[in-house]
Amino acid sequence: MSETSTLISCTGRITRAELAKLPTPPATETHIPIPHAAVVETLVETLSHRQISVVGEEFAVSKDDMEMFGVLDLETSFEGCRFAIGIRNANNKRFRLACTVGLRVFVCHNLAFRGDYSPVLAKHSKHFSLEDALSIGVDRMQRNFEPMRRQVESWRAQQLSVEAAKLTIYRAFIEGDLEIPMHLARTCTRTLLQPAARGVPTPNHVEPVERIHVGVQGTRSDPAIPGNGETGELS
């Protein structure tokens, strides 16, 4: 299984060649079905025009072959991370054609569809152009590679001290920021917050926590990067 993308299906995986053999339902005046293989081939071709190669791919379809789900791992990467694309297509009007990109992509037949940025979301209308939609979408993906890389580098540069970590745990378990049974709070205090648990004697149970609190008073952490999978630019 890929470390970058995850595809979950109840029908098993199929290859790109098998996708090409699946039937496509006839079009109507308002709905133009798109062959699943055409979606994949057009996306891969659009990526190749921008010197972006695909190094891994997985696909799955619904039991009636009307819905397709897939993930593609890209050659584009940096230290410890690789970008991936999630795609899905429905010829039964259940959902729109969509692509999402990110450092972690999750696609499931139950319609869970998660990435850092989703540049393609289009209906199968008679005026829809697959080539234009994917071309614009890939351009948007490419523009967001660098912001996502910078965000990861920023996370790596931020070091959380032992005392700051203990204070965060203390606030969650002891001050009530995290709603848990009190017996778990006592366990947390005993195993994580007391230096005595590591062989350092302390005069009482309160002093270690007070010392941590005073030592890192005002410690703050930056908010996480927005990445709810919705269409839009990264901030």
C-alpha distance (Angstrom), angle and dihedral (degrees) to the residues before:
residue distance angle dihedral
M1 . . .
S2 3.81 . .
E3 3.80 118.5 .
T4 3.80 89.5 -144.6
S5 3.80 105.4 43.6
T6 3.78 135.8 33.7
L7 3.81 127.1 -160.3
I8 3.79 119.5 -173.9
S9 3.80 120.3 -170.3
C10 3.80 136.3 162.2
T11 3.82 91.8 -148.0
G12 3.79 101.1 53.0
R13 3.81 131.3 -117.1
I14 3.78 127.3 -55.8
T15 3.80 132.1 -169.1
R16 3.80 129.3 -113.8
A17 3.80 88.9 -107.9
E18 3.81 90.4 55.4
L19 3.79 89.9 49.9
A20 3.80 88.9 59.0
K21 3.81 90.9 58.6
L22 3.80 95.4 55.7
P23 3.83 117.2 106.7
T24 3.79 121.7 -114.2
P25 3.83 118.3 -144.1
P26 3.82 119.4 -120.8
A27 3.79 119.4 -89.6
T28 3.79 126.1 -110.1
E29 3.79 130.3 -155.0
T30 3.80 92.0 -90.0
H31 3.80 104.8 24.0
I32 3.80 124.6 58.2
P33 3.82 112.2 -172.5
I34 3.80 115.1 -143.0
P35 3.82 120.1 -146.1
H36 3.79 109.5 -114.1
A37 3.78 91.9 -132.7
A38 3.81 90.5 53.4
V39 3.80 90.3 56.3
V40 3.80 91.9 52.4
E41 3.80 96.2 42.0
T42 3.79 92.8 47.9
L43 3.79 91.7 48.4
V44 3.81 93.2 49.0
E45 3.80 91.1 46.7
T46 3.80 91.7 49.0
L47 3.80 90.1 50.8
S48 3.80 92.3 48.8
H49 3.81 90.9 53.7
R50 3.80 86.1 61.7
Q51 3.82 93.9 46.4
I52 3.82 92.5 -105.9
S53 3.79 112.7 137.5
V54 3.80 128.8 -160.8
V55 3.81 113.4 -129.7
G56 3.80 99.1 177.4
E57 3.80 138.4 14.8
E58 3.80 140.8 179.9
F59 3.80 129.8 -174.6
A60 3.79 137.9 -174.6
V61 3.80 136.1 176.3
S62 3.77 136.4 -157.2
K63 3.78 120.7 -99.7
D64 3.82 91.8 -96.0
D65 3.84 92.4 44.7
M66 3.80 90.9 -122.6
E67 3.82 95.5 114.3
M68 3.79 127.6 53.7
F69 3.80 129.0 -166.7
G70 3.78 126.9 -175.9
V71 3.78 148.2 161.5
L72 3.80 128.5 -152.2
D73 3.79 124.4 -164.8
L74 3.80 111.8 -146.9
E75 3.76 130.1 -143.1
T76 3.81 88.3 -130.4
S77 3.77 107.0 102.7
F78 3.79 146.8 133.0
E79 3.78 134.3 -154.6
G80 3.80 108.2 -34.2
C81 3.83 95.3 -14.2
R82 3.79 138.2 85.1
F83 3.80 129.8 -173.3
A84 3.80 120.8 -122.7
I85 3.80 137.3 -174.5
G86 3.79 127.5 -140.9
I87 3.81 119.1 -157.8
R88 3.78 137.2 -177.3
N89 3.78 135.2 177.9
A90 3.80 132.3 -175.9
N91 3.80 127.0 -164.9
N92 3.80 92.8 -175.3
K93 3.84 96.6 66.0
R94 3.82 91.7 -110.6
F95 3.81 92.8 125.4
R96 3.76 140.4 -10.5
L97 3.77 128.7 -97.4
A98 3.80 106.3 -87.3
C99 3.79 142.4 175.3
T100 3.78 128.5 -167.9
V101 3.79 129.0 -175.0
G102 3.78 133.7 -162.9
L103 3.76 149.2 118.6
R104 3.81 87.4 -85.4
V105 3.80 119.5 31.4
F106 3.81 125.5 -176.4
V107 3.82 123.5 -170.3
C108 3.80 124.6 174.4
H109 3.80 135.9 174.4
N110 3.83 88.7 -122.9
L111 3.84 85.9 69.7
A112 3.80 96.8 -100.8
F113 3.80 101.8 148.7
R114 3.77 118.2 174.0
G115 3.78 136.3 171.3
D116 3.79 139.9 128.6
Y117 3.80 95.1 -98.8
S118 3.82 133.6 12.1
P119 3.82 111.7 -157.8
V120 3.82 98.8 167.2
L121 3.80 125.9 60.2
A122 3.79 114.6 144.9
K123 3.79 141.0 157.4
H124 3.80 122.4 -127.4
S125 3.80 93.3 -114.2
K126 3.79 125.3 154.3
H127 3.81 90.7 -107.2
F128 3.80 94.5 50.6
S129 3.81 117.8 119.5
L130 3.80 113.9 -159.3
E131 3.81 93.0 -164.6
D132 3.81 93.9 50.9
A133 3.80 94.1 45.1
L134 3.80 94.2 50.2
S135 3.81 93.5 42.1
I136 3.79 91.7 54.7
G137 3.80 90.8 41.6
V138 3.80 94.5 52.6
D139 3.80 90.4 48.3
R140 3.79 88.8 54.6
M141 3.80 91.1 47.5
Q142 3.78 91.5 51.7
R143 3.80 92.4 50.7
N144 3.78 90.0 55.2
F145 3.82 96.9 50.1
E146 3.80 92.5 84.0
P147 3.85 96.7 47.3
M148 3.80 89.8 50.1
R149 3.80 91.3 48.3
R150 3.81 91.3 49.9
Q151 3.79 90.9 50.1
V152 3.80 91.7 53.5
E153 3.81 90.7 48.5
S154 3.80 88.7 50.7
W155 3.80 90.7 52.6
R156 3.78 90.2 50.1
A157 3.80 91.5 50.9
Q158 3.78 93.1 53.8
Q159 3.79 110.8 87.7
L160 3.79 118.7 -164.6
S161 3.78 110.6 -149.2
V162 3.79 121.6 -135.6
E163 3.80 90.7 -112.7
A164 3.82 92.9 50.1
A165 3.80 90.1 49.7
K166 3.80 90.9 50.2
L167 3.79 91.1 49.2
T168 3.81 90.9 51.5
I169 3.81 90.1 51.4
Y170 3.81 90.5 45.8
R171 3.80 92.7 52.8
A172 3.80 91.7 47.5
F173 3.80 97.7 46.8
I174 3.81 105.3 26.3
E175 3.80 106.8 28.9
G176 3.80 92.0 45.5
D177 3.82 101.3 -111.0
L178 3.80 85.8 130.6
E179 3.80 117.2 47.2
I180 3.81 105.4 -134.0
P181 3.82 136.3 138.0
M182 3.80 111.4 -79.4
H183 3.80 93.0 -122.4
L184 3.79 87.9 66.2
A185 3.79 89.8 51.5
R186 3.78 90.0 55.5
T187 3.79 90.4 49.4
C188 3.79 90.2 50.8
T189 3.79 91.8 51.0
R190 3.78 92.7 48.2
T191 3.80 98.0 46.6
L192 3.80 105.0 31.1
L193 3.78 110.5 22.9
Q194 3.79 104.1 39.4
P195 3.80 115.9 83.1
A196 3.80 86.4 -156.2
A197 3.81 86.8 73.3
R198 3.80 86.8 66.5
G199 3.80 95.7 45.7
V200 3.83 97.8 -89.5
P201 3.84 110.6 125.7
T202 3.80 117.5 -131.1
P203 3.81 129.5 -171.0
N204 3.80 95.5 -129.8
H205 3.80 145.2 -10.2
V206 3.81 96.2 -97.3
E207 3.78 102.5 50.8
P208 3.84 97.2 72.7
V209 3.80 92.5 53.6
E210 3.82 92.9 44.4
R211 3.79 90.7 50.1
I212 3.81 91.3 50.7
H213 3.79 92.2 47.1
V214 3.81 93.5 50.7
G215 3.79 93.5 42.6
V216 3.80 96.0 55.5
Q217 3.80 102.1 26.0
G218 3.76 108.4 155.8
T219 3.79 95.9 21.2
R220 3.79 109.0 156.4
S221 3.78 135.6 -179.1
D222 3.79 127.5 -146.0
P223 3.80 117.4 -110.1
A224 3.78 117.3 -101.1
I225 3.76 120.1 -99.3
P226 3.84 112.8 -89.9
G227 3.79 107.2 -104.8
N228 3.79 111.7 148.0
G229 3.78 93.9 142.4
E230 3.82 92.9 -108.6
T231 3.78 121.5 135.6
G232 3.80 111.4 -91.6
E233 3.75 145.5 85.3
L234 3.75 122.8 -68.1
S235 3.77 111.5 -107.5
